[in-house]
Amino acid sequence: MGEDPRSRLSERLADTLQNEIVGLPPGERLPTEAELAGRFGVSRTVVREAARLLVQRGLVTVKPGRGMAVAEFDGRFIADQYGLLLRRSEGSFEQLLELRLVLEVEMAVFAAARRTDEHLAELEQTNHTLAAALESADGHGRFLEADLRFHEIVARASGNPFFSLVMRPVNGFLREAYASGPGYPSEGGHTLAEHREIAVAIAAGDPSRARFATENHLRRIMRHSEHLLSGLSWSDCHTNSAMSAD
C-alpha cells in the first residue's frame, strides 16, 4: 500500500509551519485552522493533522476554541524519551547519572568563569531552601525542587543555552523518578554541604575548584544510585542526613 497523499501534505505543512514557529515567542497565537487551510490551499483535515504533528514535536499547544499557540519549550518530550529508554532497558539509571557527570563537571567550569551576581544570589538562596527543607520532617518535596533547581542555575550560569537545553529534560526525568522514590535523597546533609562547596567555587571564579567539587558531588550520588529509587524513606534520610551534617 502506498503512503497516504494527505499524510505527505500534512507533514510538509507541519515542516513549513515549524520554520515559521521557531522565530516566534512562546504564547503567540497562530492563524486559525480555516485561515491556514485557505493560505496553503489544503483541507482543514490536513491542517488538523499538521497541528497534531506540531504538538508531538513540542512546538505548539492546541486548546478547543482557541486554536494553536507557540509552546514554551521545556524539554519534556526529550524527558519522555529518557523514560522510555529506561523502561525498555536500553539505558540504565546509572548511565543517566554518567551523562550528568560528563556534562555538569564542565558546566561548573564555565559557570565559574561566566556567572553573574544574580546567579550567585540564586545559588545561595537555593542552598538556604535546601537547608530549611532538610530540617523539616516533611521537606522531601521542597528538598527535591531546590536540589534540581541548584543544578539548573549552574547550567544557566555557564552562559551556554545548550547546557540548559540538555539538562532540563534530565532534571525533568529525575524529578519524576525521585518524587516517587522513597530512597531520595541519599545523605541529604552531604548534598547540602557539596552544593555549598560548588557555589563557593563558582563565586570565587575558580574553575579547577568548581570542577573538583562538582565531580566529588556527582560521584557520591552515583555510588548511592541503588538507594535513590527504592529503599529508605524520607524520614530515614532526614534522620541520617541530620547526623551526617553534624
Contacts in CASP RR format, 6 or more apart in sequence:
PFRMAT RR
TARGET T0000
AUTHOR 0000-0000-0000
METHOD contacts of the structure
MODEL  1
MGEDPRSRLSERLADTLQNEIVGLPPGERLPTEAELAGRFGVSRTVVREA
ARLLVQRGLVTVKPGRGMAVAEFDGRFIADQYGLLLRRSEGSFEQLLELR
LVLEVEMAVFAAARRTDEHLAELEQTNHTLAAALESADGHGRFLEADLRF
HEIVARASGNPFFSLVMRPVNGFLREAYASGPGYPSEGGHTLAEHREIAV
AIAAGDPSRARFATENHLRRIMRHSEHLLSGLSWSDCHTNSAMSAD
6 43 0 8 1.000
6 45 0 8 1.000
6 46 0 8 1.000
6 49 0 8 1.000
7 49 0 8 1.000
9 42 0 8 1.000
9 46 0 8 1.000
10 46 0 8 1.000
10 47 0 8 1.000
10 49 0 8 1.000
10 50 0 8 1.000
10 53 0 8 1.000
11 50 0 8 1.000
11 53 0 8 1.000
13 36 0 8 1.000
13 40 0 8 1.000
13 42 0 8 1.000
13 46 0 8 1.000
13 47 0 8 1.000
13 50 0 8 1.000
14 50 0 8 1.000
14 53 0 8 1.000
14 54 0 8 1.000
14 57 0 8 1.000
16 40 0 8 1.000
17 30 0 8 1.000
17 36 0 8 1.000
17 50 0 8 1.000
17 54 0 8 1.000
18 54 0 8 1.000
18 57 0 8 1.000
18 59 0 8 1.000
21 30 0 8 1.000
21 54 0 8 1.000
21 59 0 8 1.000
21 60 0 8 1.000
21 70 0 8 1.000
22 59 0 8 1.000
24 70 0 8 1.000
25 70 0 8 1.000
26 70 0 8 1.000
26 71 0 8 1.000
26 72 0 8 1.000
26 73 0 8 1.000
27 69 0 8 1.000
27 70 0 8 1.000
27 71 0 8 1.000
27 72 0 8 1.000
28 69 0 8 1.000
28 70 0 8 1.000
29 66 0 8 1.000
29 67 0 8 1.000
29 68 0 8 1.000
29 69 0 8 1.000
30 36 0 8 1.000
30 60 0 8 1.000
30 67 0 8 1.000
30 68 0 8 1.000
30 69 0 8 1.000
30 70 0 8 1.000
31 39 0 8 1.000
32 67 0 8 1.000
33 44 0 8 1.000
33 47 0 8 1.000
33 48 0 8 1.000
33 51 0 8 1.000
33 67 0 8 1.000
34 44 0 8 1.000
36 42 0 8 1.000
36 47 0 8 1.000
36 50 0 8 1.000
37 43 0 8 1.000
37 44 0 8 1.000
37 46 0 8 1.000
37 47 0 8 1.000
40 47 0 8 1.000
51 60 0 8 1.000
51 62 0 8 1.000
51 68 0 8 1.000
54 60 0 8 1.000
54 68 0 8 1.000
55 61 0 8 1.000
55 62 0 8 1.000
56 77 0 8 1.000
57 77 0 8 1.000
58 71 0 8 1.000
58 73 0 8 1.000
58 77 0 8 1.000
59 70 0 8 1.000
59 71 0 8 1.000
59 73 0 8 1.000
60 68 0 8 1.000
60 69 0 8 1.000
60 70 0 8 1.000
60 71 0 8 1.000
61 68 0 8 1.000
61 69 0 8 1.000
61 71 0 8 1.000
62 68 0 8 1.000
62 69 0 8 1.000
63 69 0 8 1.000
74 168 0 8 1.000
75 165 0 8 1.000
75 168 0 8 1.000
75 169 0 8 1.000
76 169 0 8 1.000
76 172 0 8 1.000
77 169 0 8 1.000
78 169 0 8 1.000
79 168 0 8 1.000
79 169 0 8 1.000
79 170 0 8 1.000
79 172 0 8 1.000
79 173 0 8 1.000
79 176 0 8 1.000
81 169 0 8 1.000
82 96 0 8 1.000
82 169 0 8 1.000
82 170 0 8 1.000
82 173 0 8 1.000
83 173 0 8 1.000
85 91 0 8 1.000
86 92 0 8 1.000
86 93 0 8 1.000
86 96 0 8 1.000
93 177 0 8 1.000
93 225 0 8 1.000
93 228 0 8 1.000
93 229 0 8 1.000
94 222 0 8 1.000
94 225 0 8 1.000
96 170 0 8 1.000
96 173 0 8 1.000
96 174 0 8 1.000
97 218 0 8 1.000
97 221 0 8 1.000
97 222 0 8 1.000
97 225 0 8 1.000
98 222 0 8 1.000
99 170 0 8 1.000
100 167 0 8 1.000
100 170 0 8 1.000
100 218 0 8 1.000
101 215 0 8 1.000
101 218 0 8 1.000
101 219 0 8 1.000
101 222 0 8 1.000
103 163 0 8 1.000
103 166 0 8 1.000
103 167 0 8 1.000
104 151 0 8 1.000
104 154 0 8 1.000
104 155 0 8 1.000
104 167 0 8 1.000
104 214 0 8 1.000
104 218 0 8 1.000
105 211 0 8 1.000
105 214 0 8 1.000
105 215 0 8 1.000
105 218 0 8 1.000
106 211 0 8 1.000
107 154 0 8 1.000
107 155 0 8 1.000
107 158 0 8 1.000
107 160 0 8 1.000
107 163 0 8 1.000
107 167 0 8 1.000
107 214 0 8 1.000
108 154 0 8 1.000
108 158 0 8 1.000
108 198 0 8 1.000
108 201 0 8 1.000
108 202 0 8 1.000
108 207 0 8 1.000
108 210 0 8 1.000
108 211 0 8 1.000
108 213 0 8 1.000
108 214 0 8 1.000
109 207 0 8 1.000
109 210 0 8 1.000
109 211 0 8 1.000
110 157 0 8 1.000
110 158 0 8 1.000
110 159 0 8 1.000
110 160 0 8 1.000
110 163 0 8 1.000
111 119 0 8 1.000
111 154 0 8 1.000
111 157 0 8 1.000
111 158 0 8 1.000
111 159 0 8 1.000
111 202 0 8 1.000
111 210 0 8 1.000
112 201 0 8 1.000
112 202 0 8 1.000
112 204 0 8 1.000
112 205 0 8 1.000
112 206 0 8 1.000
112 207 0 8 1.000
112 209 0 8 1.000
112 210 0 8 1.000
113 205 0 8 1.000
113 207 0 8 1.000
114 157 0 8 1.000
114 158 0 8 1.000
114 159 0 8 1.000
115 157 0 8 1.000
115 202 0 8 1.000
115 203 0 8 1.000
115 205 0 8 1.000
116 157 0 8 1.000
119 153 0 8 1.000
119 156 0 8 1.000
119 157 0 8 1.000
119 202 0 8 1.000
120 199 0 8 1.000
120 202 0 8 1.000
120 203 0 8 1.000
122 153 0 8 1.000
123 150 0 8 1.000
123 153 0 8 1.000
123 154 0 8 1.000
123 157 0 8 1.000
123 195 0 8 1.000
123 199 0 8 1.000
123 202 0 8 1.000
123 203 0 8 1.000
124 199 0 8 1.000
126 146 0 8 1.000
126 149 0 8 1.000
126 150 0 8 1.000
126 153 0 8 1.000
126 195 0 8 1.000
127 146 0 8 1.000
127 150 0 8 1.000
127 192 0 8 1.000
127 195 0 8 1.000
127 196 0 8 1.000
127 199 0 8 1.000
129 142 0 8 1.000
129 145 0 8 1.000
129 146 0 8 1.000
129 149 0 8 1.000
130 143 0 8 1.000
130 146 0 8 1.000
130 147 0 8 1.000
130 150 0 8 1.000
130 191 0 8 1.000
130 192 0 8 1.000
130 195 0 8 1.000
131 192 0 8 1.000
132 142 0 8 1.000
133 139 0 8 1.000
133 140 0 8 1.000
133 141 0 8 1.000
133 142 0 8 1.000
133 143 0 8 1.000
133 146 0 8 1.000
134 143 0 8 1.000
134 188 0 8 1.000
134 189 0 8 1.000
134 192 0 8 1.000
134 238 0 8 1.000
134 241 0 8 1.000
134 242 0 8 1.000
134 245 0 8 1.000
135 242 0 8 1.000
136 142 0 8 1.000
136 238 0 8 1.000
137 235 0 8 1.000
137 238 0 8 1.000
138 234 0 8 1.000
139 234 0 8 1.000
139 238 0 8 1.000
140 184 0 8 1.000
140 234 0 8 1.000
141 179 0 8 1.000
143 185 0 8 1.000
143 188 0 8 1.000
144 175 0 8 1.000
144 178 0 8 1.000
144 179 0 8 1.000
144 184 0 8 1.000
144 185 0 8 1.000
145 175 0 8 1.000
147 185 0 8 1.000
147 191 0 8 1.000
147 195 0 8 1.000
148 171 0 8 1.000
148 172 0 8 1.000
148 174 0 8 1.000
148 175 0 8 1.000
150 195 0 8 1.000
150 198 0 8 1.000
150 199 0 8 1.000
151 167 0 8 1.000
151 171 0 8 1.000
152 164 0 8 1.000
152 167 0 8 1.000
152 168 0 8 1.000
152 171 0 8 1.000
154 198 0 8 1.000
154 202 0 8 1.000
154 214 0 8 1.000
155 163 0 8 1.000
155 164 0 8 1.000
155 167 0 8 1.000
155 168 0 8 1.000
156 164 0 8 1.000
157 202 0 8 1.000
177 228 0 8 1.000
177 229 0 8 1.000
178 184 0 8 1.000
178 185 0 8 1.000
178 228 0 8 1.000
178 229 0 8 1.000
181 228 0 8 1.000
181 229 0 8 1.000
181 230 0 8 1.000
182 230 0 8 1.000
182 231 0 8 1.000
182 232 0 8 1.000
182 233 0 8 1.000
182 234 0 8 1.000
183 227 0 8 1.000
183 228 0 8 1.000
183 229 0 8 1.000
183 230 0 8 1.000
183 231 0 8 1.000
183 232 0 8 1.000
183 233 0 8 1.000
183 234 0 8 1.000
183 236 0 8 1.000
183 237 0 8 1.000
184 228 0 8 1.000
184 229 0 8 1.000
184 234 0 8 1.000
184 237 0 8 1.000
185 191 0 8 1.000
185 228 0 8 1.000
185 237 0 8 1.000
185 241 0 8 1.000
186 221 0 8 1.000
186 224 0 8 1.000
186 227 0 8 1.000
186 228 0 8 1.000
186 232 0 8 1.000
186 237 0 8 1.000
187 220 0 8 1.000
187 224 0 8 1.000
187 237 0 8 1.000
187 240 0 8 1.000
187 241 0 8 1.000
187 244 0 8 1.000
188 237 0 8 1.000
188 240 0 8 1.000
188 241 0 8 1.000
188 244 0 8 1.000
188 245 0 8 1.000
189 241 0 8 1.000
189 242 0 8 1.000
189 244 0 8 1.000
189 245 0 8 1.000
190 220 0 8 1.000
190 241 0 8 1.000
190 244 0 8 1.000
190 245 0 8 1.000
191 217 0 8 1.000
191 221 0 8 1.000
191 241 0 8 1.000
192 241 0 8 1.000
192 245 0 8 1.000
193 245 0 8 1.000
194 213 0 8 1.000
194 216 0 8 1.000
194 217 0 8 1.000
194 220 0 8 1.000
195 217 0 8 1.000
197 213 0 8 1.000
197 216 0 8 1.000
197 217 0 8 1.000
198 210 0 8 1.000
198 213 0 8 1.000
198 214 0 8 1.000
198 217 0 8 1.000
200 209 0 8 1.000
200 213 0 8 1.000
201 209 0 8 1.000
201 210 0 8 1.000
201 212 0 8 1.000
201 213 0 8 1.000
202 210 0 8 1.000
221 228 0 8 1.000
232 240 0 8 1.000
END
